[in-house]
Amino acid sequence: IRLSARQPHATEAISSVMDRPDLKTEQVTKVFKHINEFLDPRQPHPIPLPLDRLAMQTLRLTAKPEKVTQGANPTCGPAAVEYITYVKHPENAADLISQVMRRHKYDCADGSSIIVNGLNVVPERYWHRTFANQLFQTTAVNVHWQRKTNLEPWLTKEDNQNIDIT
């Protein structure tokens, strides 16, 4: 992994991911692959971003999903989705972060592309969540809103949800 030479605690973080007993070897390999993708020095980034820090945060969340936080943001729903993704499929969480960092968009399983750019890919300073949490949660919210075609009312019958008040 490209990170190991640049971060003093990278070896410890990498080992903690590898030591997580419930992960399969293929999952761990994919997590490392996706982190390496966005750390690739040939990958152009229009603004300087703390990629090493983001990689360490992604590794730490993979090793300890209970460290997911929403900070002072009203994103408890997306934080719950993030937590369960790191628990069951951390390779998907790492892929989401890699796609957003490399391409400023995320391709959903259904083929739709979610654009995540501008201030959404700049680390927050005062909201008390990690950059990795910010990227995942912001993308998760955008998955909902960018795919929604009818904004009034918030839920429609096409959402396959019971919206009856009675």
GIZILIN-V921782 format. One record per residue. N is the residue number from 0. SS is DSSP state (a for helix, b for strand, c for the rest). PSI is psi in whole degrees, -180 to 180 (NA if undefined). D_FIRST is the distance of its C-alpha to the first C-alpha in Angstrom with 2 decimals. Layout:
n=N ss=SS psi=PSI d_first=D_FIRST
n=N ss=SS psi=PSI d_first=D_FIRST
This chain:
n=0 ss=c psi=135 d_first=0.00
n=1 ss=a psi=-23 d_first=3.82
n=2 ss=a psi=-31 d_first=5.47
n=3 ss=a psi=-32 d_first=6.11
n=4 ss=a psi=-17 d_first=8.69
n=5 ss=c psi=-17 d_first=10.32
n=6 ss=c psi=127 d_first=11.13
n=7 ss=c psi=-27 d_first=13.36
n=8 ss=c psi=13 d_first=12.91
n=9 ss=a psi=-42 d_first=9.18
n=10 ss=a psi=-42 d_first=9.57
n=11 ss=a psi=-44 d_first=12.58
n=12 ss=a psi=-42 d_first=11.27
n=13 ss=a psi=-45 d_first=8.60
n=14 ss=a psi=-39 d_first=11.62
n=15 ss=a psi=-32 d_first=13.99
n=16 ss=a psi=-46 d_first=12.47
n=17 ss=a psi=-27 d_first=12.58
n=18 ss=c psi=-7 d_first=16.04
n=19 ss=c psi=112 d_first=17.50
n=20 ss=c psi=-23 d_first=20.26
n=21 ss=c psi=-5 d_first=21.20
n=22 ss=c psi=141 d_first=18.02
n=23 ss=c psi=157 d_first=17.92
n=24 ss=a psi=-40 d_first=15.17
n=25 ss=a psi=-37 d_first=15.19
n=26 ss=a psi=-47 d_first=14.77
n=27 ss=a psi=-44 d_first=11.71
n=28 ss=a psi=-42 d_first=10.15
n=29 ss=a psi=-38 d_first=11.40
n=30 ss=a psi=-49 d_first=10.22
n=31 ss=a psi=-39 d_first=6.46
n=32 ss=a psi=-47 d_first=7.87
n=33 ss=a psi=-37 d_first=9.94
n=34 ss=a psi=-43 d_first=7.82
n=35 ss=a psi=-34 d_first=6.01
n=36 ss=a psi=-48 d_first=9.75
n=37 ss=a psi=-13 d_first=11.19
n=38 ss=a psi=-5 d_first=9.01
n=39 ss=c psi=120 d_first=10.09
n=40 ss=c psi=-17 d_first=12.58
n=41 ss=c psi=-10 d_first=15.04
n=42 ss=c psi=115 d_first=15.44
n=43 ss=c psi=138 d_first=18.70
n=44 ss=c psi=122 d_first=19.46
n=45 ss=c psi=-26 d_first=23.19
n=46 ss=c psi=147 d_first=22.93
n=47 ss=c psi=127 d_first=20.57
n=48 ss=c psi=151 d_first=18.50
n=49 ss=c psi=71 d_first=16.49
n=50 ss=a psi=-37 d_first=13.16
n=51 ss=a psi=-43 d_first=11.28
n=52 ss=a psi=-41 d_first=13.97
n=53 ss=a psi=-42 d_first=13.74
n=54 ss=a psi=-44 d_first=10.09
n=55 ss=a psi=-41 d_first=11.29
n=56 ss=a psi=-41 d_first=14.42
n=57 ss=a psi=-42 d_first=12.98
n=58 ss=a psi=-44 d_first=11.17
n=59 ss=a psi=-38 d_first=14.52
n=60 ss=a psi=-34 d_first=16.59
n=61 ss=a psi=-42 d_first=14.93
n=62 ss=a psi=-37 d_first=15.67
n=63 ss=c psi=81 d_first=19.07
n=64 ss=a psi=-24 d_first=20.52
n=65 ss=a psi=-7 d_first=23.73
n=66 ss=a psi=-1 d_first=22.30
n=67 ss=c psi=136 d_first=22.79
n=68 ss=c psi=150 d_first=25.47
n=69 ss=c psi=-8 d_first=27.70
n=70 ss=c psi=-140 d_first=28.90
n=71 ss=c psi=29 d_first=32.26
n=72 ss=c psi=150 d_first=31.79
n=73 ss=c psi=55 d_first=33.91
n=74 ss=c psi=42 d_first=30.97
n=75 ss=a psi=-36 d_first=31.49
n=76 ss=a psi=-55 d_first=31.57
n=77 ss=a psi=-33 d_first=28.25
n=78 ss=a psi=-36 d_first=26.75
n=79 ss=a psi=-41 d_first=28.14
n=80 ss=a psi=-42 d_first=26.59
n=81 ss=a psi=-47 d_first=23.19
n=82 ss=a psi=-51 d_first=23.67
n=83 ss=a psi=-30 d_first=24.69
n=84 ss=a psi=-44 d_first=21.87
n=85 ss=a psi=-29 d_first=19.29
n=86 ss=a psi=-50 d_first=21.58
n=87 ss=a psi=-39 d_first=22.13
n=88 ss=c psi=68 d_first=19.49
n=89 ss=a psi=-24 d_first=16.43
n=90 ss=a psi=-32 d_first=14.75
n=91 ss=a psi=-38 d_first=17.67
n=92 ss=a psi=-44 d_first=17.21
n=93 ss=a psi=-36 d_first=13.60
n=94 ss=a psi=-44 d_first=15.10
n=95 ss=a psi=-49 d_first=17.96
n=96 ss=a psi=-42 d_first=16.04
n=97 ss=a psi=-47 d_first=14.01
n=98 ss=a psi=-46 d_first=17.40
n=99 ss=a psi=-42 d_first=19.24
n=100 ss=a psi=-37 d_first=17.00
n=101 ss=a psi=-37 d_first=16.89
n=102 ss=a psi=-6 d_first=20.44
n=103 ss=c psi=31 d_first=22.31
n=104 ss=b psi=161 d_first=23.42
n=105 ss=b psi=129 d_first=22.67
n=106 ss=b psi=117 d_first=24.09
n=107 ss=c psi=163 d_first=25.78
n=108 ss=c psi=-28 d_first=26.44
n=109 ss=c psi=2 d_first=30.03
n=110 ss=c psi=-9 d_first=29.06
n=111 ss=c psi=146 d_first=29.92
n=112 ss=b psi=133 d_first=27.78
n=113 ss=b psi=119 d_first=27.49
n=114 ss=b psi=128 d_first=27.43
n=115 ss=c psi=102 d_first=25.59
n=116 ss=c psi=-169 d_first=26.12
n=117 ss=a psi=-136 d_first=27.97
n=118 ss=a psi=-16 d_first=27.94
n=119 ss=a psi=-21 d_first=25.99
n=120 ss=a psi=15 d_first=22.70
n=121 ss=c psi=129 d_first=23.65
n=122 ss=c psi=135 d_first=22.87
n=123 ss=c psi=154 d_first=26.06
n=124 ss=c psi=-31 d_first=27.48
n=125 ss=c psi=19 d_first=30.15
n=126 ss=c psi=5 d_first=29.56
n=127 ss=c psi=40 d_first=27.70
n=128 ss=c psi=158 d_first=24.77
n=129 ss=c psi=164 d_first=21.10
n=130 ss=a psi=-40 d_first=19.79
n=131 ss=a psi=-43 d_first=17.84
n=132 ss=a psi=-44 d_first=21.22
n=133 ss=a psi=-49 d_first=23.06
n=134 ss=a psi=-45 d_first=21.14
n=135 ss=a psi=-51 d_first=21.43
n=136 ss=a psi=-40 d_first=25.04
n=137 ss=a psi=-42 d_first=26.18
n=138 ss=a psi=-43 d_first=24.90
n=139 ss=a psi=-43 d_first=26.57
n=140 ss=a psi=-41 d_first=29.81
n=141 ss=a psi=-29 d_first=29.68
n=142 ss=a psi=-44 d_first=29.27
n=143 ss=a psi=-56 d_first=32.65
n=144 ss=a psi=-34 d_first=34.45
n=145 ss=a psi=-20 d_first=33.42
n=146 ss=a psi=-12 d_first=34.42
n=147 ss=c psi=126 d_first=37.68
n=148 ss=c psi=-22 d_first=40.60
n=149 ss=c psi=109 d_first=43.39
n=150 ss=c psi=-11 d_first=43.04
n=151 ss=c psi=126 d_first=46.50
n=152 ss=c psi=177 d_first=46.75
n=153 ss=c psi=-45 d_first=43.24
n=154 ss=c psi=141 d_first=43.36
n=155 ss=c psi=171 d_first=45.40
n=156 ss=a psi=-29 d_first=46.62
n=157 ss=a psi=-18 d_first=44.02
n=158 ss=a psi=-3 d_first=41.29
n=159 ss=c psi=36 d_first=42.74
n=160 ss=c psi=144 d_first=43.38
n=161 ss=c psi=112 d_first=46.80
n=162 ss=c psi=11 d_first=47.91
n=163 ss=c psi=138 d_first=51.48
n=164 ss=c psi=-31 d_first=52.75
n=165 ss=c psi=NA d_first=55.38
